[in-house]
Amino acid sequence: MTKKCNIFISFDIEGISAVSSWREVKKDSPNLERMRRIATQEVNAAIRGIRKSGKAIGKITVCDSHASGENLLIEELEPGVTLIRGTPRKYYMMHDISEEYDMAFLIGYHAMAGTKAGGMDHTYSSASIYSIKINERFVGETEINSALAGHYRVPVGLVTGDDQLIKEVRKFLGKSVETVIAKHGISRAAAQCRHPEDVQKEISVKAARAILKAKQIKPFRFRSPIRAEFALANSLVADIVELIPGVKRTDGRKILFRVKNILEFYRMLRLVCCLGGYANYTEK
């Protein structure tokens, strides 16, 4: 009996073709529904490509991972998939990832904080965290989420976002990973955007290609144990986060901690983000 391929798709919105700034995806934005629809279409393009690969496809899970995870239009998704949405979740952007999956896709991602011309550049939570180092290297959401998949020996086969993100992907994940440049960054809040239909066509082609070369792509992993350093958004966030056992505060807004693996790191990351949200609430 032929083994079916199970695919995990993690979605973020900053890297889709039509978005150039957070103004367009705020809850009160008149553009929000249009951006949600285009985002759903880009995820659909990946799903169609998976199914056109010629491989036997089993489970496809889509994880809505921007903000509170309530962005993708489930009624407009390709049928036959499951959608993870809402928050909280222990492994938010990669919730449900496990050994049962054969490959992961990262759709609509963005460059790490501090990237010149990186559209809406940030690392996980701009309200709580400025930057993250793992084992002395600056990392972004792409690397963190790829490493969580890698913990379960699941390779990342496709990443989509702006050109600055793709440079980051090449640096960390190598040349074997399929990529789609949805737009070219001009500044943090401006981009030269490709037409959504052109991007969707390319996503479909690259998704199918990624499935066919699954055995050529190695899972991404960090060396364990992990040494992590966070530069937090401000000193108030650090005031609260340093209360966590095992955390060492090294200056006004930096913390340092060590964990045994990426699973522990990710739970600490989620906790820091939650405490950062509380810190910001106390200042309102």
Secondary structure, DSSP 8 states (H G I E B T S, - for coil): ----EEEEEEE-STTSTT--SGGGGSTT-TTHHHHHHHHHHHHHHHHHHHHTSSS-EEEEEEEE-STTT--S-GGGS-TT-EEE-SS--TTGGGTT--TT-SEEEEEEE---TT-TT-TT--SS-TTTEEEEEETTEEE-HHHHHHHHHHHTT--EEEEEEEHHHHHHHHHHH-SSSEEEEEEEEEETTEEEE--HHHHHHHHHHHHHHHHHTGGG-------SSEEEEEEESSHHHHHHHTTSTT-EE-SSSEEEEEESSHHHHHHHHHHHHHHHHHHHHHT-
